[in-house]
Amino acid sequence: MAWIKMIPEAQAEGKLKELYTRLTTRHGIVDHILKIHSLNPPSLSGHYELYKTLMCGRSGLSRAQREMIAVVVSSANRCHY
């Protein structure tokens, strides 16, 4: 859990609400790694675009390989992935 103030989905307004709507998972939540940017919607948008490029953009690595790298990095950082 982040120690950064995060705006909950129910309290989001304007651009943040639009981003939350777009980034809501199939489980009906916005991941905490994205919500830590809730006080700065342009930062949230940039973070997501970077993630999307790294995980889905053209690369010599497969999506599975990228996910494996993400799991190892999260584990090394003691972060729940």
C-alpha positions as CSV (number, residue, x, y, z in Angstrom):
1,M,0.0,0.0,0.0
2,A,1.3,3.4,-0.9
3,W,2.0,6.0,1.7
4,I,1.1,8.7,-0.8
5,K,-2.2,10.4,-0.6
6,M,-4.5,8.9,-3.3
7,I,-7.8,10.1,-4.5
8,P,-10.3,7.2,-4.4
9,E,-12.3,6.4,-7.5
10,A,-15.6,7.6,-6.0
11,Q,-14.0,11.1,-5.3
12,A,-12.3,11.5,-8.7
13,E,-13.4,14.5,-10.8
14,G,-12.6,15.9,-14.2
15,K,-9.6,14.6,-16.0
16,L,-8.8,12.2,-13.2
17,K,-12.2,10.7,-13.4
18,E,-11.8,10.2,-17.1
19,L,-8.5,8.5,-16.6
20,Y,-9.8,6.3,-13.8
21,T,-12.7,5.2,-16.1
22,R,-10.3,4.3,-18.8
23,L,-7.8,2.5,-16.5
24,T,-10.3,0.5,-14.3
25,T,-9.4,-3.2,-14.4
26,R,-11.9,-5.9,-15.1
27,H,-12.1,-6.3,-11.3
28,G,-13.6,-2.8,-11.1
29,I,-10.5,-1.1,-9.5
30,V,-7.7,1.2,-10.5
31,D,-4.3,-0.3,-9.5
32,H,-2.5,1.4,-6.7
33,I,0.6,1.9,-8.8
34,L,-1.5,4.2,-11.0
35,K,-3.5,5.8,-8.2
36,I,-0.3,7.2,-6.6
37,H,-0.4,9.7,-9.4
38,S,-4.0,10.8,-8.6
39,L,-2.9,14.3,-7.4
40,N,-1.3,14.8,-10.8
41,P,-3.4,13.5,-13.7
42,P,-0.7,14.3,-16.4
43,S,1.7,12.2,-14.4
44,L,-0.8,9.3,-14.3
45,S,-1.3,9.5,-18.0
46,G,2.4,9.6,-18.7
47,H,3.0,6.6,-16.3
48,Y,0.4,4.6,-18.1
49,E,1.7,5.4,-21.6
50,L,5.2,4.4,-20.5
51,Y,3.9,1.2,-19.1
52,K,1.9,0.4,-22.2
53,T,4.9,1.1,-24.4
54,L,7.3,-1.0,-22.3
55,M,4.9,-4.0,-22.1
56,C,3.1,-3.9,-25.4
57,G,5.3,-1.9,-27.8
58,R,7.7,-3.3,-30.4
59,S,10.5,-5.2,-28.7
60,G,12.8,-8.2,-29.1
61,L,11.2,-9.6,-26.0
62,S,7.9,-11.4,-25.9
63,R,5.1,-10.2,-23.6
64,A,5.7,-13.3,-21.4
65,Q,9.4,-12.4,-21.1
66,R,8.6,-8.8,-20.1
67,E,6.1,-10.0,-17.5
68,M,8.7,-12.4,-16.1
69,I,11.2,-9.5,-15.8
70,A,8.5,-7.4,-14.1
71,V,7.9,-10.2,-11.6
72,V,11.6,-10.6,-10.8
73,V,12.0,-6.8,-10.3
74,S,9.0,-6.6,-8.1
75,S,10.2,-9.6,-6.0
76,A,13.7,-8.0,-5.7
77,N,12.0,-4.8,-4.5
78,R,9.8,-6.8,-2.1
79,C,6.8,-5.3,-4.0
80,H,3.6,-7.4,-4.4
81,Y,3.2,-7.7,-8.2
